């Protein structure tokens, strides 16, 4: 059977099913030096047989896709180096995936890795790269064959567990380079030489197998790799700069906030920090007033019956805090503000004349995050969201979305975030709402984003089950990407809380709800801003805008006090 491929120039090529990627690349214009191929967005490395056709393009050096392939092979090179240095029989290999900005590999080994081991492993990796070992791929069909292959290679309990959890009849691939073989789905570069020497081992950490604290603790080595040494050096420089800007350190040095041991995942805001907080609140409130929002406040504690309606009792209970039962009632601390907003909408009979109704809330929420994921202000258990829920008719949806996109960009402009990236996340496989609802909402969001003139990226299937959304990410002053605002269309909340309004024709209709948080949370945004500005805030946000210093306290004290009073009266 032949497979049909569509090339970037629109032309078509046909190859027999099972043709190796290298043979296709050899015949592909512009694919000289390709590290792998992409078929309909999925990797086909040069070692693998083609099993489906589709849109075809080469993965070239210098591209993000190419770097992902290089880093994947670099993880195998690191594992091979560990086996050479510490003995193949002394180590069992778990997994070695590519992650943001690098890769890691998890090992089960008696030797306790230390930072002093990393240069030795790096040097052995360089030897393996210089050997330019060709990679080869082999396949076996079925779990029994995969387990037999693993048994023949030595102890491989972690790999066999991976095999066990995959569907019956799966095809399992193994990649080999020299004496090293690993169960892996790929993709990989043609040879170890293609990895290059612009890599660096970063740190050693403990990691539970499959992230389960009840399973075995493994040793993880984190690393990164680039195409050129200059790129690696710049990345290292930015990482050092990020350490210098760490908001946890600067927050303490500048007297903004601190993190008490008595309350992990929550900050104590000191007087100077509260000045910054209040300035953020003031600016957001002014913008809300100008856009016709009304502010509400809803309870932190809600009866468990509410969380049954929202689905949190079934799907999110372990991430919530509950009080001991009182008078046979169970109360949970809200992890989100949506139910309270819905209760506000339920207050009285709503008319189409009241819509759009824009309800804003600086809502305190609590989420029971695991201690291992807490991180200063950017990942906490107790935080305040600059939340809002817009209730509108379907006909008003596009105008409201347009205003919200402009609102987000206006606020981010205050902080100097010039590089704002937008993502349109569409309907997932499991969802609520009709096809027409989803189609209209996605078309409305797409129309708004296109009209904004700013580029955006499609995120197919990335929406929530209750509606599509726009995610906003920004690059800070040292080019780090942060996920911040979300604008979320929701078809589910009005159904769950039986929300309706009287339409112009006198019938009862469901409103559309738009959730949005621009800062995300005050805590997270402020942590990001501390690092973005390296503690040197713009004047309007600075906790100390002017300092009056007398040259002679005896002669100028009264004048200084008068100057301070005048400056305070001026709003400084």
Helices and strands as residue ranges (DSSP letters): E 2-6, E 12-16, H 21-26, E 36-39, E 42-45, E 54-59, H 64-86, G 88-90, E 91-93, E 98-99, E 102-109, H 115-131, E 135-141, H 143-153, H 157-164, E 171-177, E 180-183, G 192-195, E 199-208, G 209-211, E 217-225, H 229-244, H 247-253, E 257-258, G 261-263, E 268-269, H 271-290, E 294-295, E 301-303, H 304-310, H 312-315, G 317-319, E 321-322, E 331-333, H 338-345, G 352-354, E 357-366, G 371-373, E 382-392, G 394-396, H 397-414, E 420-425, H 435-452, E 456-459, E 469-475, E 481-490, H 492-496, E 501-502, E 508-509, E 512-517, H 522-532, G 539-541, H 553-569
